[in-house]
Amino acid sequence: MNPDDLVAIDVHTHAEVSAEGHASLDDDLHDASSAFFKVEGKRKPTLEETAAYYRERNMAAVIFTVDAESATGTEPVPNEEVAEAAAANSDVLIPFASIDPFRGRAGVRQARRLVEEYGVKGFKFHPSIQGFFPNDRALAYELYEVIEETGTIALFHTGQTGIGAGVPGGGGIRLKYSNPLHIDDVAADFPHLKIILAHPSFPWQDEALAVATHKPGVHIDLSGWSPKYFPPQLVQYANTLLKDKVLFGSDFPVLTPDRWLADFAKLSIKDEVRPKILKENAARLLGLTKP
């Protein structure tokens, strides 16, 4: 993959359905998130359809499932399937994996195998759906050790989630787990770990900005929100102190890159910062270009 040939790199897209047709979340949670995001287009594209979608737009996409089987009882889209699809579409797809922290030592072994045998470049965590605090040493730290050792990336959902929104009790999903301050502990304990805080972290935007400015390894992706709704302090930091650490992400398929980019074009971002956010920062973080 040559970043010079790409319009943008989307660091946050979801593998919603396996080749066998099963989804990583049950229908109630999927339907609720579709209503929350007012989804346009196909809600559960296949991996091949996602690759074709990004190829048509001359973009690359980081793609992953979410493994929250312990909390939800639903099997994820297999990480191996995601990685194999990315290998078959290596011009546009970059594979991340997801490991439920409750898998324990088996999950740690799986993480190492996915990096060594499948070329996975990072790992997605969704603390609210997976039901854990990111700074739980007993539960998650062995996983982080592997991620740091292999030079891959830990991407954490932060802030509110559209998953479970509007379902009675929020589908049992607890927002407290996704406060980015919990990840400040992780960044302190793993100083060489590359971290992405996903989304504008409502209602903890200031906390996310504080962590990202304080910890060199922490970045922020802008997925899950239309840029027209970004809080002003996020725009200010993206233009200044965090101009080299903020990344384009859409949250496809719940939010399309077409919609995101159209709204981003109207945002008050400096001309010299736009290419950093859209491509250059991600290319450097993912190792596609020299530091």
SERO-4910 file (N, C-alpha, C, O; in steps of 0.05 Angstrom, whole numbers):
BEGIN
 pado doro    nc1    nc2    nc3   cac1   cac2   cac3    cc1    cc2    cc3    oc1    oc2    oc3
  Met    A     17    -24      0      0      0      0     18     25      0     35     28     17
  Asn    A     13     42    -19     28     67    -21     11     91    -13     -8     98    -28
  Pro    A     16    103     10     -1    125     18     -2    148     -2    -22    163     -2
  Asp    A     19    152    -18     19    174    -37     -4    171    -58    -12    190    -70
  Asp    A    -13    146    -61    -34    141    -81    -62    144    -69    -82    141    -84
  Leu    A    -64    149    -43    -90    149    -30   -100    177    -24    -84    196    -20
  Val    A   -126    180    -25   -138    206    -17   -138    209     13   -134    231     23
  Ala    A   -144    187     27   -146    188     56   -143    160     68   -146    140     53
  Ile    A   -138    158     93   -137    133    108   -157    135    131   -154    151    149
  Asp    A   -177    118    129   -198    117    150   -190     96    171   -188     72    165
  Val    A   -184    105    195   -173     87    215   -194     73    232   -188     60    252
  His    A   -220     76    224   -241     64    242   -264     54    225   -283     69    220
  Thr    A   -263     29    217   -286     17    203   -291    -11    215   -273    -24    226
  His    A   -316    -20    213   -324    -45    226   -330    -67    206   -343    -63    185
  Ala    A   -321    -91    213   -329   -115    199   -355   -125    213   -353   -136    235
  Glu    A   -377   -121    201   -403   -126    214   -414   -154    211   -430   -163    227
  Val    A   -405   -168    190   -417   -194    185   -396   -213    174   -379   -205    158
  Ser    A   -397   -238    182   -378   -258    173   -387   -269    146   -408   -263    136
  Ala    A   -369   -285    134   -375   -298    108   -399   -317    111   -414   -322     92
  Glu    A   -404   -327    135   -427   -345    140   -452   -330    146   -473   -342    149
  Gly    A   -450   -303    148   -474   -287    152   -481   -280    180   -501   -267    185
  His    A   -464   -287    200   -471   -279    227   -457   -253    235   -434   -248    226
  Ala    A   -471   -237    251   -461   -211    259   -449   -213    287   -455   -232    302
  Ser    A   -433   -194    294   -419   -194    320   -436   -182    343   -428   -183    366
  Leu    A   -459   -170    336   -478   -160    355   -506   -171    348   -512   -176    325
  Asp    A   -523   -173    369   -550   -183    363   -566   -162    348   -559   -139    347
  Asp    A   -589   -171    337   -605   -153    320   -615   -128    335   -616   -106    324
  Asp    A   -622   -131    361   -632   -108    376   -611    -86    379   -617    -63    375
  Leu    A   -587    -94    385   -565    -74    387   -558    -62    360   -553    -38    358
  His    A   -558    -79    339   -553    -68    312   -574    -48    304   -568    -26    294
  Asp    A   -599    -56    308   -621    -38    300   -621    -12    315   -627      9    304
  Ala    A   -615    -13    341   -614     11    357   -592     30    348   -596     54    346
  Ser    A   -569     18    341   -547     36    331   -553     47    304   -546     70    298
  Ser    A   -567     32    287   -575     43    261   -594     67    264   -591     86    250
  Ala    A   -613     65    283   -631     87    288   -616    111    300   -621    134    293
  Phe    A   -597    105    318   -582    126    331   -566    142    311   -565    167    312
  Phe    A   -553    128    293   -536    142    273   -550    150    247   -538    162    230
  Lys    A   -576    142    245   -591    148    221   -575    137    196   -569    151    178
  Val    A   -569    111    198   -552     98    178   -563    101    150   -587     96    145
  Glu    A   -545    109    131   -552    110    103   -538     87     89   -514     83     93
  Gly    A   -552     72     73   -539     50     58   -540     24     73   -554     22     94
  Lys    A   -525      5     64   -525    -22     75   -512    -23    102   -490    -14    106
  Arg    A   -527    -34    122   -517    -34    150   -497    -56    155   -480    -53    172
  Lys    A   -498    -78    140   -479   -100    144   -465   -108    119   -471   -130    108
  Pro    A   -448    -91    108   -433    -99     84   -414   -122     90   -404   -124    113
  Thr    A   -409   -138     71   -388   -159     74   -361   -146     73   -358   -123     66
  Leu    A   -341   -162     80   -313   -152     78   -306   -145     49   -292   -124     45
  Glu    A   -314   -161     30   -308   -155      2   -322   -130     -7   -311   -114    -22
  Glu    A   -347   -126      2   -362   -102     -5   -349    -77      7   -348    -56     -6
  Thr    A   -339    -79     31   -325    -57     44   -299    -50     28   -293    -27     23
  Ala    A   -284    -71     20   -260    -66      4   -267    -52    -22   -253    -33    -29
  Ala    A   -288    -61    -35   -296    -48    -61   -304    -19    -56   -298     -2    -73
  Tyr    A   -319    -14    -34   -328     12    -28   -304     32    -25   -305     54    -36
  Tyr    A   -284     24    -10   -261     41     -6   -244     43    -31   -232     64    -36
  Arg    A   -242     22    -46   -226     23    -71   -239     43    -90   -224     58   -104
  Glu    A   -265     44    -92   -279     63   -109   -272     92   -102   -272    110   -119
  Arg    A   -266     96    -77   -260    123    -67   -230    129    -64   -222    151    -56
  Asn    A   -214    110    -72   -185    113    -71   -176    119    -42   -159    136    -38
  Met    A   -188    105    -23   -181    107      5   -173     80     16   -179     59      5
  Ala    A   -158     81     38   -152     56     54   -169     57     79   -177     78     88
  Ala    A   -173     33     91   -189     31    115   -177     11    134   -171    -12    126
  Val    A   -174     19    159   -169      0    181   -195    -13    188   -216      0    191
  Ile    A   -196    -40    189   -221    -54    193   -218    -75    216   -197    -88    218
  Phe    A   -239    -78    232   -238    -96    254   -266   -104    262   -285    -91    256
  Thr    A   -267   -126    277   -292   -135    290   -290   -126    319   -270   -114    327
  Val    A   -310   -131    335   -310   -127    364   -316   -153    378   -338   -164    374
  Asp    A   -297   -163    393   -301   -188    408   -310   -182    436   -294   -175    453
  Ala    A   -336   -185    440   -348   -180    467   -365   -204    475   -386   -201    487
  Glu    A   -355   -228    467   -372   -252    471   -378   -257    500   -400   -267    506
  Ser    A   -360   -252    518   -365   -257    547   -389   -241    557   -404   -251    573
  Ala    A   -391   -216    547   -412   -198    557   -438   -202    541   -460   -200    553
  Thr    A   -436   -208    515   -460   -208    498   -470   -236    492   -493   -240    485
  Gly    A   -452   -256    493   -459   -283    485   -459   -287    455   -467   -308    445
  Thr    A   -451   -267    440   -450   -268    411   -422   -270    401   -404   -255    409
  Glu    A   -417   -290    384   -390   -294    373   -383   -270    355   -400   -260    340
  Pro    A   -358   -261    355   -350   -240    337   -345   -251    309   -343   -275    305
  Val    A   -344   -233    290   -333   -240    263   -305   -250    268   -289   -236    281
  Pro    A   -297   -273    258   -270   -284    265   -248   -264    256   -247   -254    234
  Asn    A   -229   -260    275   -206   -243    269   -191   -253    245   -181   -237    228
  Glu    A   -188   -279    243   -173   -291    221   -187   -284    194   -173   -280    174
  Glu    A   -213   -284    193   -227   -278    169   -223   -249    161   -220   -243    137
  Val    A   -223   -231    181   -218   -203    175   -190   -199    164   -186   -185    144
  Ala    A   -170   -213    176   -142   -210    167   -138   -222    139   -124   -211    123
  Glu    A   -151   -244    134   -149   -257    107   -162   -239     86   -151   -237     64
  Ala    A   -184   -227     92   -197   -208     73   -179   -184     68   -177   -174     45
  Ala    A   -166   -174     89   -147   -152     86   -123   -160     69   -114   -144     52
  Ala    A   -113   -184     73    -91   -193     56    -99   -195     27    -82   -190      9
  Ala    A   -123   -204     22   -133   -206     -5   -139   -179    -18   -142   -177    -43
  Asn    A   -142   -159     -1   -148   -132    -11   -128   -112      1   -136    -91     12
  Ser    A   -103   -119      0    -82   -104     14    -78    -76      3    -63    -60     15
  Asp    A    -90    -70    -20    -87    -43    -31   -105    -24    -16   -101      1    -17
  Val    A   -126    -34     -1   -144    -16     12   -150    -23     41   -159     -6     56
  Leu    A   -147    -48     50   -154    -56     77   -130    -61     95   -110    -74     86
  Ile    A   -131    -52    119   -110    -55    139   -122    -70    163   -141    -60    175
  Pro    A   -113    -94    170   -126   -110    190   -119   -103    219    -96   -103    226
  Phe    A   -140    -98    235   -137    -98    264   -153   -122    274   -170   -134    259
  Ala    A   -149   -130    298   -164   -152    310   -178   -142    336   -174   -119    343
  Ser    A   -193   -159    348   -206   -153    374   -205   -178    391   -213   -199    382
  Ile    A   -196   -175    415   -195   -197    434   -210   -189    459   -204   -169    472
  Asp    A   -230   -205    467   -244   -201    491   -225   -205    515   -213   -227    517
  Pro    A   -220   -184    531   -201   -187    554   -208   -211    573   -190   -221    586
  Phe    A   -233   -218    573   -241   -240    591   -232   -268    581   -237   -288    594
  Arg    A   -220   -269    557   -209   -294    547   -183   -302    562   -174   -324    559
  Gly    A   -172   -283    577   -148   -290    593   -124   -298    577   -118   -286    556
  Arg    A   -109   -318    587    -84   -326    574    -89   -336    545    -71   -332    528
  Ala    A   -112   -348    541   -118   -357    513   -120   -333    495   -111   -335    472
  Gly    A   -131   -311    504   -132   -287    488   -105   -275    483   -100   -265    461
  Val    A    -88   -277    503    -60   -266    499    -46   -282    478    -33   -271    461
  Arg    A    -49   -309    479    -36   -326    458    -48   -320    431    -33   -319    411
  Gln    A    -74   -316    430    -87   -310    404    -77   -284    393    -72   -282    369
  Ala    A    -73   -264    410    -64   -238    400    -36   -241    387    -32   -230    366
  Arg    A    -18   -255    400      8   -258    389      7   -273    362     21   -266    343
  Arg    A     -9   -294    361    -12   -310    337    -23   -293    314    -14   -295    291
  Leu    A    -42   -275    320    -54   -258    299    -34   -239    288    -34   -233    264
  Val    A    -16   -229    304      5   -212    294     26   -227    278     33   -219    256
  Glu    A     35   -249    289     57   -264    276     49   -280    252     64   -282    233
  Glu    A     24   -290    251     16   -307    229     -3   -293    210     -5   -302    186
  Tyr    A    -16   -272    219    -36   -259    201    -30   -230    195    -45   -217    180
  Gly    A     -9   -219    207     -1   -192    201    -20   -171    211    -21   -149    200
  Val    A    -34   -176    233    -51   -157    245    -35   -133    255    -14   -136    267
  Lys    A    -45   -109    251    -31    -84    257    -40    -71    283    -27    -52    292
  Gly    A    -62    -80    294    -72    -67    319    -95    -82    330   -104   -102    319
  Phe    A   -105    -73    353   -127    -86    367   -147    -66    377   -141    -45    388
  Lys    A   -173    -73    372   -195    -55    380   -206    -65    406   -213    -89    409
  Phe    A   -210    -46    425   -223    -52    450   -248    -33    452   -247    -10    445
  His    A   -269    -45    462   -294    -29    467   -301    -34    496   -318    -51    502
  Pro    A   -290    -18    515   -294    -24    543   -323    -25    551   -331    -41    569
  Ser    A   -340     -8    540   -368     -8    548   -383    -34    540   -397    -45    556
  Ile    A   -378    -43    516   -391    -68    507   -377    -92    520   -391   -111    528
  Gln    A   -351    -92    522   -336   -114    533   -339   -115    564   -334   -136    576
  Gly    A   -346    -93    576   -352    -92    604   -327    -94    622   -325   -110    640
  Phe    A   -307    -77    616   -283    -76    632   -271    -48    633   -274    -32    615
  Phe    A   -256    -43    655   -241    -18    656   -214    -23    643   -200    -43    649
  Pro    A   -206     -6    624   -181    -10    610   -156    -11    628   -136    -23    621
  Asn    A   -158      0    652   -135      0    670   -137    -23    690   -124    -22    711
  Asp    A   -152    -44    684   -154    -67    701   -129    -85    696   -127    -99    676
  Arg    A   -111    -83    715    -85    -97    711    -88   -127    708    -75   -139    691
  Ala    A   -104   -139    725   -107   -168    725   -120   -178    699   -114   -200    690
  Leu    A   -137   -162    688   -153   -171    665   -139   -165    638   -139   -183    621
  Ala    A   -128   -142    635   -120   -133    608    -90   -128    604    -81   -127    581
  Tyr    A    -74   -127    625    -47   -118    621    -29   -138    606    -11   -129    592
  Glu    A    -34   -163    608    -19   -182    592    -24   -179    562     -6   -183    546
  Leu    A    -48   -171    555    -54   -165    527    -39   -141    518    -27   -141    496
  Tyr    A    -38   -120    534    -23    -96    527      6   -102    524     20    -90    507
  Glu    A     17   -120    541     45   -127    539     52   -138    511     72   -130    499
  Val    A     34   -155    500     38   -166    474     36   -144    453     52   -143    434
  Ile    A     17   -127    456     13   -105    436     37    -86    436     46    -79    414
  Glu    A     46    -79    459     70    -61    461     94    -75    449    110    -63    434
  Glu    A     98   -101    457    122   -115    448    123   -118    417    144   -117    405
  Thr    A    100   -123    405     98   -127    376     97   -101    360     97   -102    336
  Gly    A     95    -78    374     94    -53    360     68    -47    346     66    -30    329
  Thr    A     47    -62    354     21    -57    342      6    -36    359     17    -24    377
  Ile    A    -19    -30    352    -33     -8    362    -57    -17    379    -70    -37    372
  Ala    A    -62     -3    401    -86     -8    417   -106     14    412   -100     38    419
  Leu    A   -129      8    401   -149     28    395   -173     23    414   -185      2    414
  Phe    A   -179     44    430   -200     42    450   -224     59    443   -221     83    437
  His    A   -248     47    443   -272     64    443   -272     81    468   -265     72    489
  Thr    A   -279    107    464   -282    125    487   -308    140    484   -318    144    462
  Gly    A   -319    149    507   -343    165    507   -369    148    504   -368    123    506
  Gln    A   -390    162    500   -416    149    496   -415    131    472   -398    134    455
  Thr    A   -434    112    472   -436     94    448   -464     93    438   -484     94    453
  Gly    A   -466     91    411   -493     87    399   -503     59    402   -527     54    398
  Ile    A   -485     40    409   -494     13    413   -510     11    439   -500     18    460
  Gly    A   -534      3    437   -552      1    460   -568     26    465   -586     26    482
  Ala    A   -562     48    451   -577     73    455   -607     69    448   -613     60    426
  Gly    A   -624     76    467   -653     73    463   -664     47    470   -689     44    472
  Val    A   -647     27    475   -657      0    484   -660      2    515   -644     15    528
  Pro    A   -681    -10    526   -684     -9    555   -659    -16    570   -646    -37    565
  Gly    A   -651      2    588   -627     -2    603   -602      0    586   -580     -8    595
  Gly    A   -605     11    562   -581     13    545   -570    -14    537   -547    -16    530
  Gly    A   -588    -34    538   -578    -61    531   -559    -72    552   -544    -91    546
  Gly    A   -558    -60    576   -540    -68    596   -512    -57    593   -494    -64    609
  Ile    A   -508    -40    573   -481    -29    568   -476     -5    586   -493     13    587
  Arg    A   -454     -4    599   -448     16    619   -427     35    607   -405     27    599
  Leu    A   -433     61    608   -416     81    595   -390     86    612   -370     95    601
  Lys    A   -391     81    638   -369     88    656   -342     76    647   -321     88    652
  Tyr    A   -343     53    634   -319     40    626   -303     55    605   -279     50    602
  Ser    A   -316     73    591   -303     86    568   -294    115    573   -292    130    554
  Asn    A   -290    121    598   -278    147    604   -248    146    597   -234    128    607
  Pro    A   -238    164    580   -210    162    571   -190    165    593   -167    158    589
  Leu    A   -198    175    617   -178    177    639   -169    149    648   -146    147    658
  His    A   -185    129    644   -176    102    650   -152     94    632   -135     78    641
  Ile    A   -152    104    608   -131     97    589   -105    113    595    -84    106    586
  Asp    A   -108    135    610    -84    149    619    -66    131    636    -42    132    633
  Asp    A    -78    114    652    -63     95    668    -48     75    649    -25     69    654
  Val    A    -62     66    628    -49     48    610    -26     61    596     -4     49    593
  Ala    A    -29     86    587     -8    100    574     16    105    592     39    105    583
  Ala    A     11    109    618     32    113    638     47     87    643     72     86    646
  Asp    A     32     65    644     44     39    651     58     25    627     75      8    630
  Phe    A     50     34    602     61     23    578     71     46    560     58     53    540
  Pro    A     93     58    568    101     83    554    108     81    525    108    101    511
  His    A    112     57    515    118     53    487     95     42    471     97     35    448
  Leu    A     72     40    484     48     29    471     35     51    454     31     74    463
  Lys    A     29     45    429     16     64    411    -14     61    416    -26     39    413
  Ile    A    -27     83    423    -55     83    431    -71    103    414    -62    125    408
  Ile    A    -95     94    407   -115    112    394   -140    114    412   -151     93    418
  Leu    A   -148    138    419   -173    142    432   -194    147    411   -192    167    396
  Ala    A   -213    129    408   -232    131    386   -255    150    394   -265    149    416
  His    A   -261    167    374   -285    185    376   -280    211    392   -263    211    410
  Pro    A   -295    231    385   -298    253    405   -311    241    430   -332    229    429
  Ser    A   -297    245    453   -303    228    476   -325    239    494   -322    239    519
  Phe    A   -347    248    483   -369    259    498   -378    238    519   -382    215    512
  Pro    A   -382    246    544   -380    273    556   -352    280    567   -350    297    584
  Trp    A   -331    266    559   -305    269    570   -285    279    549   -262    270    548
  Gln    A   -293    299    533   -275    309    512   -250    322    524   -228    317    514
  Asp    A   -253    338    545   -230    351    556   -210    331    568   -186    334    566
  Glu    A   -221    309    580   -203    288    590   -187    276    568   -163    271    571
  Ala    A   -200    270    545   -185    258    523   -163    277    513   -141    268    507
  Leu    A   -170    302    510   -150    321    501   -126    323    521   -103    326    512
  Ala    A   -133    322    546   -112    323    567    -93    299    564    -69    302    565
  Val    A   -105    275    561    -88    251    559    -71    252    534    -47    246    535
  Ala    A    -83    260    512    -68    260    486    -46    281    486    -25    276    473
  Thr    A    -49    303    499    -28    323    500     -6    316    520     17    324    517
  His    A    -13    300    540      6    293    561     22    268    555     46    267    562
  Lys    A     10    248    541     23    223    535     31    222    506     13    222    489
  Pro    A     57    220    499     66    221    471     54    199    454     50    203    430
  Gly    A     48    176    465     38    153    449      9    153    444     -2    135    430
  Val    A     -6    173    454    -35    173    452    -44    192    429    -37    215    428
  His    A    -62    180    412    -73    195    390   -104    195    393   -115    182    410
  Ile    A   -117    211    376   -146    212    376   -157    208    348   -147    221    329
  Asp    A   -176    190    345   -190    189    319   -217    203    321   -228    205    343
  Leu    A   -226    213    299   -250    231    298   -275    217    288   -293    229    277
  Ser    A   -276    190    292   -298    174    281   -323    176    298   -322    185    321
  Gly    A   -345    168    285   -370    166    299   -386    191    302   -409    190    311
  Trp    A   -375    213    294   -389    239    295   -386    253    268   -364    252    256
  Ser    A   -407    266    259   -403    285    237   -386    308    247   -391    318    269
  Pro    A   -366    317    231   -350    339    240   -365    365    247   -355    381    262
  Lys    A   -389    368    236   -404    393    243   -412    393    272   -420    414    282
  Tyr    A   -411    370    286   -418    369    314   -394    368    333   -397    366    357
  Phe    A   -369    370    322   -346    370    339   -346    393    359   -353    415    351
  Pro    A   -339    388    384   -338    410    403   -315    428    396   -295    419    385
  Pro    A   -317    454    402   -297    474    393   -269    468    403   -250    474    390
  Gln    A   -267    458    428   -240    453    438   -226    430    423   -201    431    421
  Leu    A   -241    411    412   -229    390    396   -218    402    370   -196    394    362
  Val    A   -233    419    358   -224    432    333   -198    449    339   -179    449    323
  Gln    A   -199    464    361   -176    480    369   -151    463    372   -130    471    362
  Tyr    A   -153    441    387   -130    425    392   -120    410    366    -96    407    362
  Ala    A   -140    402    349   -132    390    324   -116    408    306    -99    400    291
  Asn    A   -122    434    308   -108    454    292    -81    462    304    -64    473    290
  Thr    A    -76    455    329    -52    465    343    -36    442    356    -21    429    343
  Leu    A    -40    439    382    -24    421    398    -25    392    388     -5    377    392
  Leu    A    -47    383    377    -51    355    369    -51    352    339    -62    332    329
  Lys    A    -41    371    324    -43    370    295    -29    345    283    -35    337    261
  Asp    A    -10    334    298      4    310    288     -6    284    301      5    263    296
  Lys    A    -28    286    316    -38    263    331    -68    258    328    -79    241    341
  Val    A    -80    273    310   -109    270    305   -113    256    278    -99    262    259
  Leu    A   -132    237    277   -134    219    254   -163    218    243   -182    219    259
  Phe    A   -165    217    217   -191    213    205   -201    185    210   -187    165    206
  Gly    A   -226    183    219   -240    157    222   -269    163    217   -279    184    225
  Ser    A   -283    144    205   -312    149    199   -330    134    218   -350    146    228
  Asp    A   -325    109    224   -342     90    238   -360     75    218   -382     66    225
  Phe    A   -351     73    193   -366     58    172   -372     30    182   -355     18    195
  Pro    A   -396     20    177   -417     31    160   -438     49    173   -456     58    159
  Val    A   -436     54    200   -456     70    212   -454    100    204   -474    114    204
  Leu    A   -430    108    197   -426    135    187   -407    132    163   -385    121    165
  Thr    A   -415    142    140   -399    137    116   -377    158    113   -380    181    123
  Pro    A   -355    151    101   -334    171     96   -344    194     78   -334    216     80
  Asp    A   -363    188     60   -374    209     43   -386    231     60   -381    255     55
  Arg    A   -403    223     78   -416    243     96   -396    257    113   -396    282    116
  Trp    A   -377    242    125   -357    253    143   -340    274    128   -336    296    138
  Leu    A   -330    266    105   -312    284     90   -326    309     80   -314    331     79
  Ala    A   -352    306     73   -367    330     64   -369    350     86   -367    374     82
  Asp    A   -374    341    110   -376    359    133   -349    369    142   -347    392    152
  Phe    A   -329    352    140   -301    360    147   -292    383    129   -277    400    138
  Ala    A   -300    383    104   -292    404     85   -302    432     94   -290    452     87
  Lys    A   -323    432    110   -334    458    120   -323    466    147   -330    487    157
  Leu    A   -307    449    159   -296    454    186   -273    473    184   -258    473    164
  Ser    A   -269    489    205   -248    509    206   -221    496    213   -211    499    236
  Ile    A   -211    480    195   -185    467    198   -165    481    180   -171    486    156
  Lys    A   -141    486    190   -120    499    174   -113    482    150   -113    457    151
  Asp    A   -107    495    128   -100    481    103    -77    462    107    -77    440     96
  Glu    A    -57    470    123    -33    453    126    -39    430    145    -23    411    146
  Val    A    -61    431    160    -68    410    179    -85    389    166    -84    365    174
  Arg    A   -101    396    147   -120    377    134   -107    351    125   -116    330    131
  Pro    A    -85    353    109    -73    328    100    -61    311    122    -59    287    120
  Lys    A    -53    324    144    -44    309    167    -66    291    178    -62    268    184
  Ile    A    -89    304    182   -112    289    194   -122    268    175   -128    246    183
  Leu    A   -124    274    150   -136    256    130   -119    232    124   -129    211    117
  Lys    A    -92    236    125    -75    214    116    -48    212    129    -40    191    137
  Glu    A    -34    234    131     -6    233    139     -1    222    167     17    207    171
  Asn    A    -17    231    186    -14    221    213    -18    191    215     -3    177    229
  Ala    A    -39    182    202    -45    153    203    -24    137    189    -16    116    199
  Ala    A    -14    147    166      7    132    151     32    129    168     44    108    168
  Arg    A     39    150    183     62    148    200     57    129    224     75    112    230
  Leu    A     34    131    236     28    114    259     27     84    251     35     67    267
  Leu    A     16     79    228     13     51    218     38     40    206     39     17    198
  Gly    A     59     57    205     84     47    193     85     46    163    101     31    152
  Leu    A     67     60    150     66     61    121     86     80    109     93     78     85
  Thr    A     95     99    126    116    118    118    137    119    139    132    109    162
  Lys    A    160    130    133    181    133    154    173    155    173    161    174    166
  Pro    A    180    151    199    173    172    219    185    199    212    181    218    227
***
